[in-house]
Amino acid sequence: MSSIPSLFLMVFIAIFVIVVGGILITVIKGVGQWTANNAQPVLQDLVEVVAKRTEVSGGEKSTSTAYYATFELAHGARHELRLSGREYGQLAEGDCGQLTHQGTRFLGFTRQPRPVQPPPPLIAAPPPNLVCAYCGNALPSGAVKCASCGWTWRPACAETTVT
C-alpha cells in the first residue's frame, strides 16, 4: 500500500517539474529575445505592408490574440513583426511607408501616400489605310475588321481584340 502514495508523489513531482521547466524555458527565451533586440540598432526602412495575420490561443473561457504584419523592404527582404491590436487595425495590406523597428521589435509605422497613377492609355485607333494581314484586301480608314475574311486589327500591346 505504501507504493501507491509514493507513485502518486513521483507523478506529481514529475508534472510539477515539467510545468515549472516549461515556464522557465519560456521566460529565458523571452529575456534572450529582449536582450537581442536591445543590442540591435533602431532602423528606419521604406517598406510595403504585404500581409497581416492573427494568431488566437486559449480555450473556452479565455482567449488571447497575437497580431502580426509582414513588411517588404525595397530590396525584397521581408520581416514579420508582432504588433498591438491598435497598430494592426491601422495597417492595410498594400500600405507604403516608413517602418521603425529594433530587431524583431516593432516601434512604429508612418504611412506615406502613394503617387497618383495616371489612367491606363486608351487602345490606339487603327492607322488609316490598313491592309488585311490575312487576305490582303484594303480596309477603309478607321475599320478594324476585314469585310471579306473577318481578320481583326489589334494594336501591338493590347491584350484584347478591338471590335
N, C-alpha and C positions, 0 to 999 in steps of 0.2 A: 504494500500500500504506500510505502514511502516513495516508491519510484514514480507514481503519478504526480504528486506535488512537485517533485524535482524536475520531471519532464515539463510540466506546465511552467515552472520557473525558468527553465532553459529556453523554451519557446518565447516566453515574454521578454527575456533579456535579448534574445536574437532579434525580435521585432523592434525592440527599443533601439538597439544598436543600428539597425538598418535605417530606421526613420531619422535618428539623430545624425547618422552618417550622411544621408541624403540632404538633410538641411545644411550641414556643414559644407558639403561639396558645392551646393548652390550658392551659399554665401561666399565661399572662396572664389568661385568663378565670377560672381558679381563684383567683388572687390578687385579682382585681377583685371576685368574689363574696364572698371572705373579708373584704375591706375594707368592702364594702357591708353585710354582716351585722354587723360590729363597730360600724358607725356607727348601727345601729338600736337602739332601747331593748329591754330584756328585757321581754317581755309575758307575762301570765298570763291565759288566756281559758278560760271554761267551754265545752267542746266535746263533740261526739259523734264517735266513730270511724265513718265511713261507708263506707270502702273500704280495702282493703290490696292491694298488688301487689308482684311481684318482677320484676326485670329481669336476666336471665342473659346474660353476654357471655363470649366466649372461644372456644377451639377444641377440638380433640380432646384435647390433653394437659393443658390447664388452663382452668378457668372461674372466673368471679367472679360473685357475686350481689349486686345492689343491692336494698335493701328500702325500700318507700315506704308511707306511710299517709296517707289523706285525712281531715282533720278538718273538721267543720262547726261554725261558730260559731253562737251563739244567734240572730243576725240573718240567718243564711242564707249568709254568705260561707264559702267552702271554701279550705283550704290543704293542699297536698300537700307533705309533708316527708320527707326521707330519714332513715332510722333504721338503727341497728345490727341485726344479726340477733337479738340477745338482746332488745332493745326490741320489735322486730317480733313475736317469738314471745310476748311477754307481753300483746299487744293482741289484742282480738277486735272484729270489726265489731259496732257497737251499744253498745260501752263508752262511758260518760259520765264526764267528769272534768275536771280542770284541766290544760291544756296550757301548758307553759312553752317559749317559743321566742324567738329573736332573728333577725329577718328570715326567711331560709329555713333557719336552723339549729335543729334540734330539740334542746331542752335537757332535757325530761322530761315525763312524764305521770303524774298521780296519779288513779287510778280512784276514783270516788265511787259508792256503792251507789245503785241506783235505788229509788225508793219502791215499796213492795209494792202491786201493783194489786189492788183488790178483784175478786172474780169477777164476770162479767157477770150482770146481773139475769136472773132466770128470766122466761120469757114469761108474761105475766099470764093468769090464768084468765078465761074469758068471763064477762061480767056476767050476773046472773040475769035471766031473762025476756027473752031476746033475741027479736027478730022477724027472720025471714029477709028480707034485703035484696032478694032476687030475687022470691020468690013471696008474701011477706007472712005466711006461717004462723008461729005462735008456736013457739019452740023450748023444750023443757023446761029447767029450771035445770041448768047445767053442761054442756049439749050444745053442741057446736061445729059440727055438721053437720046440715043440714036433711034430714029423712027423706023429704020429698016431692020436692025438686028437686036436692039434693046440694050446695047452697051451703055453703061452709065459712067460719066466722068467723075473721078474722085481726086480731090486735092492730095498732094504728096504726103501731108502729115495728118490727114483726117482719119479717124477710126471708123466713121460711119459713112454710109453712102448718102450722097445728096440726091434727093428725088424730087 
